[in-house]
Structures are given as C-alpha cells and as structure tokens.
Amino acid sequence: MLTFSKAILCAVLLAKWASAAPAAVSSAPVSSEASTAFATASSAVSSAFASASSAVPSALPSASSAASGASSALAHTRSSRPTSTPSSTGSAEPASATVPFASDDPNGMLWSEDSTGDPQPIRDSLGASIMGPQNVPIALQNPDLLAPPTTDEGSVQNAKWPFALSHNRMQTGGWARQQNVDVMPIAQSMAGVNMRLEAGAIRELHWHKTAEWSYVIKGSAQVTAINSDGQNYIGTASAGDLWYFPPGIPHSIQATDDDPDGTEFLLVFDDGAFSEDSTFLLTDWLAHVPKEVLAKNFKTNISAFDHIPSRQLYIFPSAPPPDDAKAVSDPQGTVPSPFVFKLSQVKATELDGGSVKVVDSTTFPVAQAIAVAEVTVEPGAMRELHWHPTQDEWTYYLEGQGRVTLFASSSNARTFNYEAGDVGFVPASFGHYVENTGDSTLRFLEIFNTDRYQDISLNQWLALTPPDLVKAHLDLDDETIAHLSKTKPIVVGPA
C-alpha cells in the first residue's frame, strides 16, 4: 500500500508539473538527461501502479467512485452558480465565485408583545419547543432573543436593560431607579437614572464627580446652580427640554406645579460605574461635620444648627417654587452659558419616515461631555444602517417598539427588541439600525459622551465610493447603485 500511495503521489505531481508548465517550454528542446530521467520516473510509476493494482484490486473501484462523486458535486456547484456579465472592474471573479450568496430565508420577528399563544424557540427547521416552564410575558417582549434571526451569529454582550427591572429607591415625595454596569456590563461609558418628583418635591442640593445631563419626560423642574467663579443660575426645564451640569457644579432640582403630578425626567452620567447612591449631598455632608466646625465656618452660634438633619434627605417634599422665581442677586453675575436648553422649542428636521433633532456643544455650549439626537421613526420605517466612529451610544426609548441588530465585527451579531422605558447600548463603531416594529411612532434618544455628534451612514458611504468598487464587493446592479443616497437619509421611510 505504501508503494501504491507513493506512486499515486508521483503521478499527480508529474501531471501537475506537465500541465502547469508555460507553453513556451513545450516547444523548447529537452536535454537527453532530462528525457532519460522523466522516462525512468514514468516507468517506475507505471510499474508501481501495476503492482499495487494487482495487490489491492478492491481499493481502486472505491477510489474511483469517490472521485466520481466529488466531481459530480463540484460540477453541480459550478452549474448552480449564476453567471454575470463582466464589468469594468476587470477579470476578478465575482464574490459568488469565492463564497455562497447570502441566504434569502425570511428573518422577521415571529411574534410581538401583543401576540397570543405560547412563544417557542423555533424558526423554520431550527430549534425545538420548550418542555419546561417559561416566563411568557418576557418571551413575548423579546422574540429575537428566543427565536433569533439566522443572521445572528457569535457572541455580543446583552445590550438591553428595562428600567422596570431596576431596584427603586422610594422616598417621601418621589423615587429614583438606575442602570449602570452592575446590571448592564456592556455600558462602560455611561449610566442612567430615571427620577420622579411630586409637585414641590426637591432633589436636594448636591454635586457629582461626573457631568449630569437630563431630558425632561413629563412636567417641569426648576434647577439652580453656581459655578466655581461664584456666578449663579436659575432656570426651568419643561417636557422635552434638557439641562446639563459639568462635573463638580453644585445644583438642585425641584418639581414645579405646572403639572399637578410634578415631574419625571431622565438623567445620564458619563461614567458607566456611576451610582446615584454615591453623590455628594448637602445634608449628608453637614451631618458628618462637628457642629463646632460649622459654627466657626459660618461665624455664627452653634445653636443655629440645632435642626439640621441627622442624615441625608435625598428627596423630600416642599412647597412648589413660584413661577416668577429669579436668581439671588449675585455680585459676580450669572453664569455665561445657561444650564438649561429648550429642546422642546427646536424645530425637528423632517425626514422620509421620521424626524431628528441634534443637540451638542455647537448649540448648547455648556454641554461639553454629552450630545444627543432625538429621533422619531414612523411605522414601517427605520433608522438607517450606520455607526458612530469613536463614541458609545446610550439609548433610551420614549415611545413605541423597535428592533436593533448590533454588528460587532468578526461575524458577531445579535438582535434585540426594545419598547418604551428600555435602555439600549451600542459600543463605538458597532454597525446597527433601529427598525420600527410597532404600529405607532417610535421615539428614542441617542446619547453620547462627547461634545460633538457624529455618525457614518452606510448608504452615503456606498454612494460616494467608486461604483465598480461597490460592484466588486456586493455585485449590485447599476439601478441599485444609482439609487444610493449621497446625503445621509438618517431615517428611511417604508418602501
């Protein structure tokens, strides 16, 4: 058998040498030494092959059958490949000649939160039913986790956190719940807090090591602050408005009675490990300073501090602030850049299938660490395929239902489903889209820890790349390439 194997190998190598030699060589004279060597080798191969054939007659039919089967499969593969007209890109084989075409198998959502029945992890021929217990409401909210599209592959960390799963810190006058790396480890760069204050209730005077950015969801809040130059500020943020305090700036938040229920707002901090329970509070600090020191600091009698709280207040009830409240007279003047931005009064840019408002330091100068885009997507439309070059995206869903696939490179992709009250997270440079999967408007905030908003549109990138280069990658026809947009669609309406 060893002699037979060597003979086959020699025969293959000699045949390959003969077929691969340039045409010019075949007409060139061959030396007698080379001819003799070739004849000797051929004779040896023939002799060995004959000897091996007589020794193992049953092996040849099997080898012949296997070769015939492989040839047949290869022929089928070649014949099943579509032909394409060569383009001006040259003689390079189309992509289909090196890898198969992407599958056309449907990969839509298999159910929604409003579906009835028992959701199962089955997609066409893949998966099997659940035999044990399952949390049906959670499964209905996450169809693409239980029965993911076949385009999902590899591993991507969880990028969804509903505030409904956060522990709620309840106080007299309001509550607060948070999301940070403890509950969503992928979100290393930002954390969020959802806070509610009854009319008049106060989030006490405090400051943070991080910047604080806020979006008012409902009602309105009056905020106060001073900066390191002793300049003060007072302002009111209503539903849809923003406020921003740089790191270390002391401030307060108080619900007005513009809405009899008070206010609810979102807070975002530029540190994923931020904890709302670790802020610097006025009452907490003074409760841990000897009263003798307080009296000395403020040049007053120690009895002036008889009624300071023994521990932090955090959130507490009070009378609503007056509508015409003004900042305390300040010899240093007021802050040069307001801490409140009236986003609710900014006209949205209308798009095919939605709208967008963008706010960063170019329009809200004090906001040097956080930028935002408020996006709406109508039913059947989608936030286009895009990515953000250098900054992570912390997403908050305000209305509707959406679907997002994160592409993490190296064939890693995962799809998540979101609804109002959910937090999403997209690491920098991850390709993604946001598809409206409901029957009402989808509205969400894209928030970034940067002073300038940036994104890159896949559609625009391909439109501004030489067409033959795009054809070489994707084998698109001229009509499709002509339809690409040289300006960012941002939101793409229904086809």
Secondary structure, 3 states (H helix, E strand, C coil): CHHHHHHHHHHHHHHHHHHHCCHHHHCCCCCHHHHHHHHHHHHHHHHHHHHHHHHCCCHHHHHHHHHHHHHHHHHHHHHHCCCCCCCCCCCCCCHHHCCCCCCCCCCCCCCCCCCCCCCCCEECCEECCCCCCCCHHHHHHCHHHHCCCCCCECCCCCCEEEHHHCCEEEECCEEEEEECCCCCCCCCCCEEEEEEECCCCEEEEEECCCCEEEEEEECEEEEEEECCCCCEEEEEEECCCEEEECCCCCEEEEECCCCCCCEEEEEEECCCCCCHHHCEEHHHHHCCCCHHHHHHHHCCCHHHHCCCCCCCCCEECCCCCCCCCCCCCCCCCECCCCCEECHHHCCCEEECCEEEEEECCCCCCCCCCCEEEEEEECCCCEEEEEECCCCCEEEEEEECEEEEEEECCCCCEEEEEEECCEEEEECCCCEEEEEECCCCCEEEEEEECCCCCCCEEHHHHHHCCCHHHHHHHHCCCHHHHHHCCCCCCCEECCC
